[in-house]
């Protein structure tokens, strides 16, 4: 059964690495997803265009098509996918009785993704990056870029660019072994206001390796604005996060559901 994990968690020894030269389709920053493995994130959320039968990454990290609505199935380009539908992208939800065999979206060519050695993170890798990598909670925060809200992830070796600022969640959350809670949370809490960027300022952050996961699902309690981020992992999740607009969903197998996809590429150590 799917466990909902909500927007905002990030993951023992830091692998000493600075930002390498940029590969096509990637963000420069290196992110530890285990004690021995780092990854680079793709340059935007995955999209699929039916008329050309092609995958592509969004032009900017904050570009999002998002939520289900009455015209969702008719959209030519979409960025919410059924479980493991890499070989059969479709915007409609799976019927639960169909079951599902996971086929990673990263096994398919991505038009602006260079050589496609992409993959989806496991739930364990998300949790390591969010909860357990060194200095984890200083490397995560919420923000807004060009009026699009979402989650900001900073790479392991972060250096704040000149003339920019970033406020992490380190002083805002409490944690236990398997949960994260926002202090003094109310329905009016909006942590995205801590870090607000225009496109030019965000470009400095991105050049330094910062990743942005935009909200992609409407939240009824927030005037039907995009107020949650729901992203796939390729394994089921066992963790729970309080305050449901905060964290991305990570992990589901056969549930009738659609979510966003943000692919990664493994960093190969020589």
N, C-alpha and C positions, 0 to 999 in steps of 0.2 A: 504494500500500500504506500502511496506517495506520502512523504512527510514534507510539509511546507516549511521552507526556510526563507527568511525574509531579509530585505535589503540591508546589508551592511556588515558582513563579517569578514576579517582577514587573518591570513595564516602566519641536532638543532644547532646549528652553527651556520652563520652566514657564509655563503659561498662567495669568496672575495672576487667580485667581478664588477667592473664598471660597464657603462653602456657601450656595446660594440658598435661596429659600423652597421648601418641600417640595412636590413634585407627588405625586399619588396613585400608590402602588405603587413609589415610588423611595426610595433612600437619598440623603441630602443631598449626600454628598461628590462632588467632581468629580475624575475620573481621566483623565489624558492617555493616549490610545492612539495618538497620532502627534504630530508637532510642531505640528499645527494643529487637532487635534480632541480634545475631551474628551467623556466620557460620564458618565451616572449609572447605577448598578446598580439592578436591581429589588430589592424588599424581601425576597425569598426565592427559593429554588429553584422552578422551574416544576413544577406538578403538573397531572395530567389526571384527571378523574373520568368514568368510562365511563357510569354510570347517568344523568348529567345532560348528558353531552357538553360539558363545560366545562373550560377551563383556569383555573387560579388560581395565585397565588403562595403559598408556604407562609406560615403565620401568623407565624412567627419565622424569623430567618435560620438558626438551628440546627436547625430541624425537617427531618428527612430520613426518607424511607421506605426508599429505597435498595435494597439488594443483591438480586441474583437468588437465588431459592430455589425449592423445588419448588412453591410456591403462587403464584409471581410472576404467571403469566398469568391467575390467577383474581382478582387484586386489583382492586377497583373503582377505587381511586385509586392512581396510581403516579407516580414522578418519574424514571424511567430510560426513555429514548426511543431508538428506532431512528434512524439517520442521516436528518436532514433531513425528518422526518415531521410537519412542522407542519400539513399538511392531512389527515393520516391517522395521528393518534397511536395508537400501539399499544405494548404492553409486550414483544412478542416480538421476537427478533432477526430481521434480514433474512437471507434466504438470499443468499450471496455472488453467485450467478449472477443474482439479480434486478437487480443494479445499484441505483442510486439517483440520483434527481434531487433536489437539495437544495431543500426548501421551508422557509423560515425559520418557526420557531414564532411569531416576533414579528408575523407577518402576520395572526395570528388574535386575536380578542378575548380578553382576560384579565379574569375576573370582577372582581377587585380591583385591576386595573391601569390604571384610568382610560382616557384616550384612547390607543388602542394604536398608538404609533409606536415599537414595540420591535424589537430585532434581536439577532442573535447576533454576537459579535465574530469577526473574522478571526484566523487564526493570527498574522499580522504585527502586529495590534493587541495581542494577548496578549503577544507577545514584546517589543514596545515598552514596554508598561506594566510588564512584569516586569523587563526587562533594561536599558532605555535611557532611561526618563524620568528627569529630574533627581532625584538622591538615592534612586534606586529601591530599593536594598537596605535602606535605613532605613525603608522604607514597606511592608515585608512581614515576616510572622512567622507562626509556628504557635501555635495556642491551643486551649483547651477551654472551651466554654460549656455549663453545665448537663450536664456529663459527655459532651458531644458534641465530638469532635475535628475540627479542620479548619484551614484556611488563613485568615489575616487579611490584608486589604489595606487600607492607609491612603490617603486621598485626597492629591492634590498639596499642598494647603495644609493641613497637619495641625497642629492645636493639641491637645496632650494635655489631656484633661479633668481637673479637680481630683479628687484622691483616686482616681486610676486609674494604672496603670502599663502599659508595653508594652515588650517586649524584641524587637528586630528581629533579622533574620538577618545584618546587616551584618558582624558579627564571627564568624559561624558558618560561612560558606560561602566557597568559592573559585570563581572564574569564568574562563572563556576566551571566545573569540568565539562559541561555540555550545554551551557546556555550563556546568552549575552542579553543584558537588559540595559535600556537607556535610563539613566537617573532622572528622577522627577519628570517622567514622561506623562504628557497629557495628549488629548486629541488635537491640541493646537501646536504641539511640538513639531517644528520643521527644521531639522538640522541642515538642510540644504542651504539655508541662508548664512551658514558659517563661512562658506567659500563660494563667492559669486565672481564669475569671470566673463569677460567678453572674448570674442574669438581670438583677438591678438594676444591677450594675456594668457589665455589657455594654451596657445601655441608654444609659449615659452615653457609651460609646465609639461606639455607633451614632448617637446624636444628633449627635456630632461628625463623622460621615461614614464611620466604619469599616464595612467589608464583611467578611462571614464566609462562606466556602465550606466547608460541612461535608463530611467524608468520607462516601462513599456506597457503597463497595464493601468487602466483607470481604477480609481478608488472612489467608491460612491460617497464616502464620508468627507471627501475633499472636492465636492462639487464636480465629480466625474472628471477631474484632471488626472493626467498620468501621475500616479502616486505610489506605484510599486514597481519593483524590478524583479522579473521572474526569468531565470536563466537555467538551462539544462546542465546537469552533470551526466556522466554515463553510468553512474551507479546510484543505488538507493541511498537516501540519507537517514541517519538516526539522530540527528541533532535538532534541537528546537531553539528558536530565537524569539524572544518576547517582542511585543510591539510590532504588529504584522506588516506595517508599511516599511519597516526598516531594512529587512534583509532580502537578498535574492532567494528564490526557490532554487534548491539544488538537489536533484535526484528524484527520479521517478522511472518506473519501467513500463507498465502496461496501462496506466491510468489514461482515461480519455481527457486529454489536456494538451494545450499548446503553450510553448514558452520560447524565449529568445535563445540565441546561440552566439557565444563568443569563443572563437577557436584560439588555440595556442600552438606554438611550435617549440619542440624541445631544443634546449641549448646543448649541443654536443661538445663535450670536453675533449680536448686533444691530449 
